[in-house]
Amino acid sequence: MTAAVERKTVPAPMPGVPEPHPPGAAPENSDAEVLRVARGIRRRVLEHTLRHHGGYLSQACSSAETLAALYLRVMRLGPSEGPLVPPPFSGVPGPNRPKPWSGRAYNGPLGPDLDRFIFSPVHYALVLYSLLIELGRLGPDALLDFNRDGSTVEMIGAEHSPGHEVTAGSLGQALSQAGGIALGRRLKGERGRVWVYLSDGELEEGQIWEAVNALAHHRLGNLGVYVDVNAQQCDGAMDTVMKVEPLAERLRAFGAEVREVDGHDVTALVDAARPWSEDRPLFVLARTDPCHGLPVLRRRAPRLHYVRLANESERQELVEALREL
């Protein structure tokens, strides 16, 4: 990327970007379109992993269908208001910067009937950027600035990174922030919902359960959560590090409404967002496979958190997998 590249704001909806739709109505995008975007996410993340000799690849395998379904079939978002080329980092909030740049712009304008999206597992940032590119909300060259000094295209996303509205900080903090936003929206009489994307490893954090308790106490039925239940975390398989199951029973005990689905079944993912109790938060447990679409990764299991290419043989296997994608 060079300084000569024009930075411009997208003024109108683009192909692949859903128009805002009325509350309760699903967008027109088909299951096939969701699956096409999911394959595109895996392809872009795999290309990046090969180019940089490593990347958060298993996260793309597990989350691609869920995130694509959220953007294309579930959430009510307006067209992107962010520039195709992400702006450089301009500094932290302060007295002279009361309204710093927010990556939320890529999720469209704020509006009482539009939804808000809070992205919690910020180490999945490469996956989210790839999704935004597939949808035309972000330019195809945006990843050239990935993890560079002075860039907003952070490896671990922050509030200024494309598609991110808040800094999740230590994993588990975003759900509390989303709860505050949902409560504020209800008090203002807004009809738009707040959607949160979580990873199951975050459910090892105490703050998550404090947040769930608060969401249920305040009867925040305008908040929905999709959880990537891929049974993996940075130190290996979840059940060997800290067990969190039975998740559905635990969440229901706290007062949430819970639905469990195959996280690679688009119809099931969309149906899980059907109307739910007005006085309970919704949790959709999307059971996923961290090797879905890239079975070559299975030999690495259960150490799948960050894929570093071990040797030329593995590289060639992944190159072949990229051809298939």
GIWOUR-V306107 format. One record per run of one state. SS is the DSSP state (helix for helix, strand for strand, loop for the rest). FROM is the first residue (numbers start at 1). TO is the last residue. If there is no record, write none. Layout:
ss | from | to
SS | FROM | TO
SS | FROM | TO
//
This chain:
ss | from | to
loop | 1 | 8
strand | 9 | 9
loop | 10 | 30
helix | 31 | 52
loop | 53 | 53
strand | 54 | 55
loop | 56 | 56
helix | 57 | 74
loop | 75 | 82
strand | 83 | 83
loop | 84 | 87
strand | 88 | 88
loop | 89 | 93
strand | 94 | 94
loop | 95 | 96
strand | 97 | 97
loop | 98 | 102
helix | 103 | 107
loop | 108 | 115
strand | 116 | 119
loop | 120 | 121
helix | 122 | 134
loop | 135 | 141
helix | 142 | 145
loop | 146 | 150
strand | 151 | 151
loop | 152 | 173
helix | 174 | 187
loop | 188 | 193
strand | 194 | 199
helix | 200 | 204
loop | 205 | 205
helix | 206 | 217
loop | 218 | 222
strand | 223 | 229
loop | 230 | 231
strand | 232 | 233
loop | 234 | 235
strand | 236 | 237
helix | 238 | 241
loop | 242 | 246
helix | 247 | 254
loop | 255 | 256
strand | 257 | 262
loop | 263 | 265
helix | 266 | 271
loop | 272 | 281
strand | 282 | 287
loop | 288 | 294
helix | 295 | 300
loop | 301 | 306
strand | 307 | 308
loop | 309 | 311
helix | 312 | 324
loop | 325 | 325
//
